[in-house]
Amino acid sequence: MNFDDLKIGDSVFVQSYKHDGSLHRTWSKALVIDVFDHCAVVVTDHSWVVESDKRRWLTKEPAICFYFDNKWFNIISMVRKTGIYYYCNLASPSLYDGEAIKNIDYDLDVKIFPDESYMILDENEYAYHASKMHYPDNVKKIIDDEMKVLLEMIKEKKDPFNFTYINNYIVKYFEYLFKNDSKQ
């Protein structure tokens, strides 16, 4: 199966694993709002998240999430009162297997703030796991190359790193909720 099997309105799980196959994090529900060109766009809104240590927390705001089957990262845009924050995970290309959207998390993250500044996070965690889990050299090279691609997208404000693009999905999400709420 692949993203072509996803339909707008589907509710799916999202599961992130580590390189050694262990489960890293799971989102209990994500609403599919678009599928196009190697990308599944889902919204998590008040979804339960379960961490590998069994800790659970509830997302507090809508997040427009972009999962790609041909890129080594995914992008989560969190819509808050103070602006749009992005959290980008360096990860294997995602796949949909009929159960969940799945990928392998490779530790490195980029957090982007509403003022467009950003921070690269978890470099020590990446170095530790790369050694402990024996990341192959080709995977490390891909991660390095994809980080450069991601940072260039951020600097150039390529989709989805601009307000108009995210706002269109916010509107689409709320229109979907309104339409489906009025049917009840």
C-alpha positions as CSV (number, residue, x, y, z in Angstrom):
1,M,0.0,0.0,0.0
2,N,1.0,3.6,-0.4
3,F,-0.3,7.1,0.0
4,D,-2.7,6.5,-3.0
5,D,-4.7,4.3,-0.7
6,L,-5.4,7.2,1.7
7,K,-8.6,9.2,1.1
8,I,-9.5,12.6,2.4
9,G,-11.5,12.1,5.6
10,D,-9.6,8.9,6.6
11,S,-8.5,8.7,10.2
12,V,-5.1,7.0,10.6
13,F,-2.5,6.3,13.2
14,V,1.0,7.8,12.8
15,Q,3.9,5.6,14.1
16,S,7.5,6.6,14.3
17,Y,10.2,4.0,14.9
18,K,13.9,4.0,15.6
19,H,16.6,2.5,13.4
20,D,16.7,-0.6,15.5
21,G,12.9,-1.2,14.9
22,S,11.7,-0.1,18.4
23,L,8.6,2.0,18.5
24,H,9.5,5.7,19.2
25,R,6.2,7.6,19.2
26,T,2.6,7.0,18.1
27,W,-0.2,9.5,17.4
28,S,-3.7,8.0,18.1
29,K,-5.5,9.8,15.3
30,A,-4.7,11.9,12.3
31,L,-7.3,13.2,9.8
32,V,-6.2,13.0,6.2
33,I,-7.0,16.3,4.5
34,D,-4.9,16.0,1.3
35,V,-2.9,13.5,-0.7
36,F,-0.7,14.6,-3.6
37,D,2.6,14.2,-5.3
38,H,4.3,11.8,-2.8
39,C,2.8,13.7,0.2
40,A,0.1,12.9,2.7
41,V,-1.2,15.9,4.6
42,V,-2.9,15.1,8.0
43,V,-4.1,17.0,10.9
44,T,-3.6,16.0,14.5
45,D,-5.8,17.9,16.8
46,H,-6.3,16.8,20.4
47,S,-4.7,13.5,19.6
48,W,-3.1,11.2,22.1
49,V,0.6,10.8,21.7
50,V,2.3,7.8,23.3
51,E,6.1,7.9,23.8
52,S,8.4,4.9,23.8
53,D,8.6,5.1,27.7
54,K,4.7,4.8,27.8
55,R,4.3,8.5,28.7
56,R,1.1,9.9,27.2
57,W,0.1,13.4,26.3
58,L,-2.6,15.1,24.4
59,T,-1.8,17.6,21.6
60,K,-3.2,21.0,22.5
61,E,-3.7,22.6,19.1
62,P,-4.2,21.6,15.4
63,A,-1.0,20.6,13.7
64,I,-0.9,20.3,9.9
65,C,1.6,17.4,9.2
66,F,3.3,16.7,5.9
67,Y,4.6,13.1,5.4
68,F,6.5,12.4,2.2
69,D,7.3,9.0,0.6
70,N,10.3,10.4,-1.2
71,K,11.9,12.7,1.3
72,W,14.0,12.0,4.4
73,F,12.0,14.3,6.7
74,N,8.5,15.2,7.7
75,I,7.1,18.6,8.7
76,I,4.7,19.4,11.5
77,S,3.2,22.9,11.6
78,M,1.7,23.7,14.9
79,V,-1.0,26.4,14.7
80,R,-0.9,28.5,18.0
81,K,-2.2,31.8,19.1
82,T,1.3,33.2,18.9
83,G,1.9,32.1,15.4
84,I,2.9,29.0,13.4
85,Y,5.7,26.9,14.7
86,Y,7.3,24.2,12.7
87,Y,8.9,21.0,13.9
88,C,10.8,19.0,11.3
89,N,11.9,15.5,11.9
90,L,14.8,14.0,9.9
91,A,13.3,10.6,9.2
92,S,13.1,7.9,6.5
93,P,10.5,8.4,3.8
94,S,7.1,7.6,5.2
95,L,4.8,4.8,4.0
96,Y,1.2,3.9,4.6
97,D,0.6,0.2,5.2
98,G,-3.2,0.2,5.7
99,E,-2.8,0.6,9.5
100,A,-0.6,3.7,9.9
101,I,1.7,6.2,8.3
102,K,5.1,5.0,9.4
103,N,8.7,6.2,9.3
104,I,12.0,5.8,11.1
105,D,13.0,8.8,13.2
106,Y,16.7,9.7,12.8
107,D,16.9,12.0,15.9
108,L,17.8,15.3,14.3
109,D,15.1,18.0,14.3
110,V,14.7,21.6,13.2
111,K,12.3,23.9,15.1
112,I,11.2,27.0,13.3
113,F,9.6,29.9,15.2
114,P,7.0,32.5,14.0
115,D,9.8,35.1,13.5
116,E,11.4,32.6,11.0
117,S,14.4,31.9,13.2
118,Y,15.3,28.2,13.7
119,M,17.3,25.8,15.8
120,I,18.7,22.4,14.9
121,L,18.0,20.1,17.8
122,D,19.2,16.8,19.2
123,E,22.6,16.6,17.6
124,N,24.0,14.8,20.6
125,E,21.1,12.3,20.4
126,Y,21.8,11.7,16.7
127,A,25.6,11.1,17.4
128,Y,24.7,8.7,20.2
129,H,22.2,6.7,18.3
130,A,24.3,6.7,15.1
131,S,27.0,4.9,17.1
132,K,24.8,2.7,19.3
133,M,22.5,1.6,16.4
134,H,25.2,1.5,13.8
135,Y,23.6,3.9,11.3
136,P,25.1,2.9,7.9
137,D,27.4,5.5,6.3
138,N,24.9,5.8,3.3
139,V,22.1,6.7,5.8
140,K,24.2,9.3,7.5
141,K,25.1,10.9,4.2
142,I,21.4,10.9,3.2
143,I,20.5,12.6,6.5
144,D,23.2,15.2,6.0
145,D,22.1,15.9,2.5
146,E,18.4,16.1,3.4
147,M,19.2,18.4,6.3
148,K,20.7,20.8,3.7
149,V,17.6,20.5,1.5
150,L,15.3,21.2,4.4
151,L,17.3,24.2,5.6
152,E,17.2,25.6,2.1
153,M,13.5,25.1,1.9
154,I,13.1,27.0,5.2
155,K,15.3,29.9,4.1
156,E,13.5,30.2,0.8
157,K,10.1,29.9,2.5
158,K,9.1,27.1,0.1
159,D,5.9,25.3,0.8
160,P,4.9,24.5,3.5
161,F,7.1,27.2,5.1
162,N,4.9,30.1,4.6
163,F,1.7,31.4,6.2
164,T,-0.5,31.3,3.1
165,Y,0.2,27.7,2.4
166,I,-0.5,26.6,6.0
167,N,-3.5,29.0,6.3
168,N,-5.1,27.2,3.2
169,Y,-4.9,23.9,5.1
170,I,-6.2,25.4,8.3
171,V,-9.2,26.7,6.4
172,K,-9.6,23.3,4.6
173,Y,-9.5,21.5,8.0
174,F,-12.1,23.7,9.6
175,E,-14.4,23.5,6.5
176,Y,-14.1,19.7,6.7
177,L,-15.1,19.8,10.4
178,F,-18.0,22.1,9.8
179,K,-19.3,20.2,6.9
180,N,-19.1,16.9,8.7
181,D,-20.4,18.3,12.0
182,S,-23.5,19.7,10.2
183,K,-24.3,16.2,8.8
184,Q,-25.0,14.9,12.4
